[in-house]
Amino acid sequence: MIVGYTRVSTRSQAATGLGLEAQRAVIENWAARQGVSIDSWATDAGVSGRYRERPALDSALAELTDTRRTPRGEGPAPGAPLSHTPTRRPTLVVAKLDRLTRSVVHLGQLMERLARSGVELVVIQEGVDTTTPAGRLAANILVSVSQWEAEIIGERTRAAKAVARERGAYLGG
């Protein structure tokens, strides 16, 4: 079972669909290079990477970690169609790590849950392989930078809004 996951943060990004289409293309190109197919897709459109609970991601994780469906990464359940190599463990595929999460704590929880269930995580653009110690270290470093970036953007946004309010600008809907 291979699940492709895509996400954009804002409703306007979701409305244009460009970010989602670009992520999907990256994942589809990866699958073609690997000689595998994506069994299902999960998309959270207009949901921030800061949120831990995302409906599509939660559904994908439940699908991948369902041990009755795919026991401990030993291949598809009996009778299931072989859409990829039978020895491939269940895999969650994302185009970039910041599409999965922007939180160090959340990434740690996700990696622990996936490891306990025998699920691989593939992060294409960063080339992260979480089945190795070096891959887990790289993922943690990358998500630390991503979390820092999100916090800096938030600080700049709050500062700009404060200045606008001081100047008498109306902010809000």
C-alpha atoms as one frame of an Amber mdcrd trajectory, in Angstrom:
protein
   0.000   0.000   0.000   1.454   3.340  -1.082  -0.395   6.529  -0.174   0.473
   9.912  -1.678  -0.190  12.891   0.593  -0.575  16.508  -0.552  -1.389  19.658
   1.388  -1.658  23.403   0.945  -2.161  25.864   3.787  -4.702  28.375   2.515
  -8.097  28.306   0.837  -6.794  30.464  -1.995  -3.977  27.971  -2.670  -6.538
  25.186  -2.612  -8.806  27.098  -5.009  -6.093  27.485  -7.655  -5.036  23.868
  -7.245  -1.572  24.645  -8.567   0.318  23.700  -5.408  -1.619  20.473  -5.066
  -1.104  19.588  -8.723   2.627  20.306  -8.454   2.962  18.066  -5.392   0.986
  15.307  -7.062   3.213  15.517 -10.151   6.353  15.162  -7.998   4.877  12.087
  -6.293   3.690  10.542  -9.574   7.143  11.076 -11.135   8.762   9.399  -8.112
   6.374   6.449  -8.422   7.164   6.070 -12.122  10.923   6.082 -11.401  10.423
   3.470  -8.674   8.212   1.297 -10.865   5.355   1.449  -8.357   1.874   2.909
  -8.332   0.160   5.117  -5.805  -2.698   3.089  -4.335  -4.548   6.036  -2.840
  -4.296   9.788  -2.384  -4.921  11.951   0.655  -5.243  15.727   0.309  -5.700
  18.373   2.968  -6.603  21.526   1.044  -6.485  24.762   3.011  -5.116  23.223
   6.230  -2.015  24.593   7.951   0.969  22.328   8.531   0.960  23.575  12.112
  -2.245  21.646  12.838  -1.729  18.115  14.085  -5.189  16.919  13.248  -5.817
  16.916   9.519  -8.674  14.785   8.191  -6.938  13.429   5.074  -3.614  12.754
   6.816  -5.387  11.041   9.707  -7.311   8.866   7.238  -4.123   7.986   5.313
  -2.308   7.039   8.515  -5.217   4.871   9.605  -5.228   3.161   6.207  -1.472
   2.552   6.288  -1.302   1.372   9.884  -4.318  -0.945   9.704  -2.536  -4.194
  10.611  -5.483  -6.325   9.459  -5.026  -4.909   5.965  -1.212  -5.047   5.729
   0.453  -6.985   8.550   3.665  -5.327   9.797   4.935  -4.309   6.384   4.964
  -7.806   4.904   3.149  -6.824   1.719  -0.488  -6.614   0.728  -3.204  -8.529
   2.518  -4.097 -11.915   0.993  -6.149 -11.491  -2.145  -5.275  -7.814  -2.531
  -4.138  -6.719  -5.996  -0.390  -6.320  -6.374  -0.049  -2.748  -7.575   3.569
  -2.637  -6.448   6.292  -5.062  -5.524   5.009  -7.569  -2.947   7.941  -6.975
  -0.598   7.436  -3.203  -0.345   6.283  -2.094   3.066   3.318   0.253   3.401
   4.586   3.719   2.486   3.477   7.317   2.974   4.901   9.532   0.217   5.103
  13.334   0.353   6.718  15.754  -2.074   8.325  17.889   0.665   8.630  17.512
   4.422   6.892  20.827   5.130   3.792  19.479   3.358   3.637  16.778   6.047
   4.389  18.899   9.110   6.127  22.025  10.344   6.438  20.806  13.922   9.375
  18.929  15.426   7.109  17.326  18.027   4.531  16.277  15.425   7.210  14.797
  13.153   8.579  12.774  16.069   5.120  11.452  16.864   4.461  10.620  13.202
   7.797   8.840  12.752   7.267   6.826  15.933   3.740   5.817  14.873   4.912
   4.843  11.379   7.903   2.874  12.696   5.736   0.955  15.196   3.396   0.003
  12.360   6.122  -0.918   9.872   5.268   1.989   7.570   7.955   3.777   5.553
   8.007   7.526   5.003   9.365   8.848   1.716  10.077  12.569   1.433  10.981
  13.051  -2.211  12.499  16.512  -2.596  14.687  16.230   0.486  15.600  12.606
  -0.239  14.743  11.495   3.304  14.717   7.772   4.117  13.340   7.317   7.633
  14.297   3.655   7.749  17.887   4.657   8.661  19.290   6.610  11.625  20.823
   9.178   9.242  17.469   9.594   7.487  15.655  10.202  10.769  18.318  12.767
  11.772  17.956  14.536   8.420  14.162  14.627   8.790  14.462  16.143  12.270
  16.904  18.808  11.093  14.734  19.713   8.109  11.548  19.971  10.156  13.388
  22.090  12.758  14.258  24.569  10.012  10.692  24.418   8.692   9.252  25.082
  12.164  11.658  28.013  12.633  10.633  29.421   9.234   6.915  29.196  10.123
   7.538  30.946  13.452   9.536  33.752  11.796   6.789  34.283   9.202   4.250
  34.472  12.047   6.359  37.078  13.889   6.714  39.222  10.760   2.991  38.999
  10.061   2.080  40.015  13.620   4.541  42.933  13.501   3.159  44.161  10.164
  -0.419  43.953  11.449   0.521  45.896  14.586   2.019  48.689  12.475  -1.055
  48.733  10.233  -3.347  48.992  13.285  -1.246  51.874  14.684  -1.741  53.670
  11.377  -5.501  53.194  11.669  -5.913  50.505   9.054  -8.955  48.258   9.382
  -7.932  44.599   9.616 -10.505  41.863   9.534 -13.488  40.604   7.665
